[in-house]
Amino acid sequence: MSWNQVVWAFTGLLIVGGVVGFLKARSKASLIASVASAIPLALAAAGLLPFRVVPLVLGSLVVIFAKRLAATRKFMPSGMLLILTLLTAGLVWALIRKP
């Protein structure tokens, strides 16, 4: 498994989550935010942007999801996305450090 594959999987989940948020709650903000976050990740995973984009986007998402979780105190969706983003960042870190 490579970091690219992990980022592609996370990118897919982001887009699916945005579409589900839009379909269930008619949340255009959810759809726009998921696609806006997914684009730089996909470009980095494809090698069109430098790797340093990945930790920047993942770090930004951690901050956003943590703030939303603190504000709403509801686990879904912010808490779940926070955990998923942290797991993704940890796995990407472990894979790039692997000799």
PLY file of the C-alpha trace (Angstrom):
ply
format ascii 1.0
element vertex 99
property float x
property float y
property float z
element edge 98
property int vertex1
property int vertex2
end_header
0.00 0.00 0.00
1.29 3.46 -0.84
0.39 6.88 0.50
-1.19 7.64 -2.89
-3.69 4.82 -2.46
-4.61 5.99 1.03
-5.13 9.54 -0.22
-7.23 8.31 -3.16
-9.44 6.30 -0.78
-9.85 9.27 1.57
-10.63 11.54 -1.39
-13.35 9.15 -2.52
-14.86 9.10 0.96
-14.81 12.90 1.08
-16.72 13.16 -2.18
-19.23 10.46 -1.21
-19.79 12.22 2.13
-20.40 15.54 0.41
-22.90 13.97 -1.98
-24.71 12.22 0.87
-24.83 15.47 2.85
-26.27 17.22 -0.16
-28.87 14.55 -0.88
-30.00 14.13 2.73
-29.91 17.72 3.95
-29.67 19.68 0.70
-26.38 21.02 2.04
-24.62 22.76 -0.82
-21.90 23.79 1.63
-21.16 20.13 2.38
-20.87 19.29 -1.30
-18.70 22.31 -2.11
-16.42 21.80 0.89
-15.91 18.11 0.15
-15.06 18.73 -3.49
-12.82 21.69 -2.61
-10.91 19.48 -0.16
-10.81 16.51 -2.50
-9.39 18.33 -5.53
-5.94 19.18 -4.09
-5.70 15.73 -2.48
-6.50 14.02 -5.78
-4.02 16.20 -7.65
-1.31 15.38 -5.13
-2.11 11.66 -5.25
-1.88 11.83 -9.05
1.51 13.52 -8.83
0.32 16.82 -10.28
0.86 18.71 -7.02
3.71 18.20 -4.55
3.24 15.86 -1.61
3.36 18.74 0.88
-0.22 19.59 -0.16
-1.47 16.41 1.51
-0.49 17.25 5.12
-1.65 20.84 4.62
-5.13 19.76 3.50
-5.41 17.00 6.11
-4.24 19.37 8.85
-6.79 21.97 7.77
-9.54 19.36 7.84
-8.52 18.25 11.34
-8.85 21.84 12.57
-12.21 22.35 10.83
-13.71 19.07 12.07
-12.40 19.63 15.61
-13.96 23.11 15.72
-17.28 21.78 14.44
-17.25 18.93 16.93
-16.50 21.34 19.78
-19.29 23.67 18.65
-22.00 21.07 18.08
-20.89 18.31 20.48
-22.42 15.85 18.03
-20.25 12.95 16.93
-21.85 12.71 13.48
-20.54 13.85 11.11
-17.71 16.00 12.52
-16.39 13.54 15.11
-16.35 10.65 12.67
-14.64 12.76 10.02
-12.11 14.01 12.57
-11.17 10.44 13.49
-11.07 9.36 9.84
-8.85 12.32 8.92
-6.48 11.65 11.82
-6.26 7.98 10.85
-5.56 8.93 7.25
-2.85 11.39 8.28
-1.26 8.79 10.55
-1.31 6.13 7.86
0.13 8.49 5.25
2.88 9.48 7.72
3.68 5.84 8.47
3.83 4.97 4.77
6.16 7.80 3.82
8.46 6.96 6.75
8.60 3.29 5.77
12.06 2.38 4.44
0 1
1 2
2 3
3 4
4 5
5 6
6 7
7 8
8 9
9 10
10 11
11 12
12 13
13 14
14 15
15 16
16 17
17 18
18 19
19 20
20 21
21 22
22 23
23 24
24 25
25 26
26 27
27 28
28 29
29 30
30 31
31 32
32 33
33 34
34 35
35 36
36 37
37 38
38 39
39 40
40 41
41 42
42 43
43 44
44 45
45 46
46 47
47 48
48 49
49 50
50 51
51 52
52 53
53 54
54 55
55 56
56 57
57 58
58 59
59 60
60 61
61 62
62 63
63 64
64 65
65 66
66 67
67 68
68 69
69 70
70 71
71 72
72 73
73 74
74 75
75 76
76 77
77 78
78 79
79 80
80 81
81 82
82 83
83 84
84 85
85 86
86 87
87 88
88 89
89 90
90 91
91 92
92 93
93 94
94 95
95 96
96 97
97 98
